[in-house]
């Protein structure tokens, strides 16, 4: 009986080494049998489309208020390219968020590279003649979506790193 209660520090370290680095409890909302809430994984995966929609709304309001041409097709095409690139970039963060702060930081760097590559490939596809987009307004819209997503992605990496257990 005393052998079970008096465990060595090595046995305790081995037992605690298998705990996840990020607690998957909801940030907002209640936890039920099926977790419905805003978990760190949900934040990571849905940050790109929410950022793109917010940027699109602000861009629409600003350009319409100033009387500048909107280029709606280019705005929507840039939103699609940026949202898909951002969601694919969230996959490394989503996969490695339970591995500790160092893995989160490394997957954040990988996420930036994935997002750059996916957005550039999406731009190449979208600028093909079949889409019929004006080239420079499309590039401006993609750049307009790119920088808010960079800020949000960096904030998520910092948030996950601070939340990670060492």
C-alpha positions as CSV (number, residue, x, y, z in Angstrom):
1,X,0.0,0.0,0.0
2,X,2.8,2.4,0.8
3,X,4.4,1.7,-2.6
4,X,1.3,3.1,-4.3
5,X,1.1,6.3,-2.3
6,X,4.9,7.1,-2.2
7,X,5.7,7.3,-5.9
8,X,9.1,8.4,-7.0
9,X,9.4,11.8,-8.8
10,X,10.3,9.9,-12.0
11,X,7.1,8.0,-12.0
12,X,5.1,11.2,-11.3
13,X,6.9,12.9,-14.2
14,X,6.1,10.1,-16.6
15,X,2.5,10.1,-15.6
16,X,2.2,13.9,-16.1
17,X,4.1,13.9,-19.4
18,X,1.1,12.6,-21.2
19,X,-1.2,15.5,-20.3
20,X,-2.1,17.8,-23.2
21,X,-0.3,21.2,-23.3
22,X,-3.4,23.2,-24.1
23,X,-6.5,22.6,-22.1
24,X,-9.5,22.0,-24.4
25,X,-12.1,23.6,-22.2
26,X,-14.3,26.1,-23.9
27,X,-13.3,29.8,-23.5
28,X,-16.9,30.8,-23.9
29,X,-20.1,28.7,-23.6
30,X,-21.0,25.6,-21.7
31,X,-19.4,22.2,-21.9
32,X,-21.8,19.5,-22.6
33,X,-21.4,15.9,-23.9
34,X,-20.6,17.4,-27.2
35,X,-18.5,20.4,-26.5
36,X,-20.3,23.4,-27.9
37,X,-18.2,26.5,-27.2
38,X,-15.3,28.5,-28.3
39,X,-12.3,26.2,-27.7
40,X,-8.7,27.0,-28.7
41,X,-9.0,24.7,-31.7
42,X,-12.1,26.5,-32.9
43,X,-10.5,29.9,-32.5
44,X,-7.5,28.6,-34.5
45,X,-9.6,27.3,-37.4
46,X,-12.2,30.0,-37.6
47,X,-9.9,33.0,-37.2
48,X,-9.2,33.3,-40.9
49,X,-12.7,33.5,-42.3
50,X,-13.8,35.8,-39.5
51,X,-10.9,38.1,-40.1
52,X,-11.5,38.1,-43.9
53,X,-15.2,38.9,-43.3
54,X,-14.4,41.8,-40.9
55,X,-11.8,43.2,-43.3
56,X,-14.3,42.9,-46.2
57,X,-16.9,44.8,-44.3
58,X,-14.5,47.6,-43.2
59,X,-13.2,47.8,-46.8
60,X,-16.6,48.0,-48.3
61,X,-17.7,50.7,-45.9
62,X,-14.6,52.8,-46.4
63,X,-14.5,52.5,-50.2
64,X,-18.2,53.1,-50.6
65,X,-18.0,56.1,-48.2
66,X,-15.1,57.7,-50.1
67,X,-16.7,57.0,-53.5
68,X,-13.8,54.8,-54.6
69,X,-14.7,51.9,-57.0
70,X,-15.3,48.7,-55.1
71,X,-14.4,46.0,-57.6
72,X,-16.8,43.5,-56.0
73,X,-15.6,40.5,-58.0
74,X,-12.0,41.2,-57.1
75,X,-13.0,41.7,-53.5
76,X,-14.9,38.4,-53.3
77,X,-12.1,36.5,-55.2
78,X,-9.5,37.9,-52.8
79,X,-11.6,36.9,-49.8
80,X,-11.9,33.4,-51.1
81,X,-8.2,33.1,-51.7
82,X,-7.3,34.6,-48.4
83,X,-9.8,32.6,-46.3
84,X,-8.7,29.3,-47.9
85,X,-5.1,30.2,-47.4
86,X,-5.7,31.2,-43.8
87,X,-7.7,28.1,-43.0
88,X,-5.0,25.8,-44.5
89,X,-2.4,27.7,-42.5
90,X,-4.2,27.0,-39.3
91,X,-3.8,23.2,-39.7
92,X,-0.2,23.1,-38.3
93,X,-1.2,25.2,-35.3
94,X,-4.3,23.0,-34.8
95,X,-2.2,19.8,-35.0
96,X,0.6,20.9,-32.7
97,X,-1.2,23.1,-30.2
98,X,-1.1,20.2,-27.6
99,X,2.7,19.7,-27.8
100,X,3.9,22.7,-25.8
101,X,5.0,26.3,-26.3
102,X,8.0,25.4,-28.5
103,X,6.0,23.3,-30.9
104,X,3.3,26.1,-31.1
105,X,6.0,28.7,-32.0
106,X,7.5,26.4,-34.6
107,X,4.1,25.6,-36.1
108,X,3.4,29.3,-36.1
109,X,6.4,29.9,-38.4
110,X,5.2,26.9,-40.6
111,X,1.7,28.4,-40.7
112,X,3.1,31.7,-42.0
113,X,4.9,29.8,-44.8
114,X,1.8,27.7,-45.6
115,X,-0.4,30.9,-45.8
116,X,2.1,32.7,-48.0
117,X,2.3,29.7,-50.4
118,X,-1.4,29.0,-50.5
119,X,-2.3,32.7,-51.1
120,X,0.3,33.0,-53.9
121,X,-0.9,29.8,-55.5
122,X,-4.5,31.0,-55.2
123,X,-3.6,34.3,-56.8
124,X,-2.0,32.5,-59.7
125,X,-5.1,30.5,-60.2
126,X,-7.5,33.5,-59.8
127,X,-5.5,35.7,-62.2
128,X,-6.0,33.3,-65.0
129,X,-7.9,34.8,-67.9
130,X,-10.9,32.5,-67.2
131,X,-11.8,34.4,-64.0
132,X,-11.8,37.7,-65.8
133,X,-10.5,39.7,-62.9
134,X,-8.8,43.1,-63.0
135,X,-5.3,42.3,-61.9
136,X,-4.3,45.2,-59.7
137,X,-7.5,45.6,-57.8
138,X,-7.4,41.9,-57.0
139,X,-3.8,42.2,-55.8
140,X,-4.8,45.2,-53.6
141,X,-7.7,43.3,-52.1
142,X,-5.5,40.3,-51.3
143,X,-2.9,42.5,-49.7
144,X,-5.8,44.2,-47.8
145,X,-6.8,40.8,-46.4
146,X,-3.2,39.6,-45.9
147,X,-2.0,42.0,-43.2
148,X,-5.0,41.7,-40.8
149,X,-4.7,37.9,-41.1
150,X,-1.0,38.2,-40.3
151,X,-1.8,40.2,-37.1
152,X,-4.6,37.8,-36.1
153,X,-2.4,34.7,-36.7
154,X,0.5,36.2,-34.7
155,X,-1.9,37.0,-31.9
156,X,-3.3,33.4,-31.9
157,X,0.2,32.0,-31.8
158,X,1.1,34.2,-28.8
159,X,-2.2,33.3,-27.1
160,X,-1.7,29.6,-27.6
161,X,1.9,29.9,-26.4
162,X,0.9,31.7,-23.2
163,X,-1.9,29.2,-22.6
164,X,0.4,26.2,-23.2
165,X,1.5,24.1,-20.2
166,X,5.3,23.4,-20.2
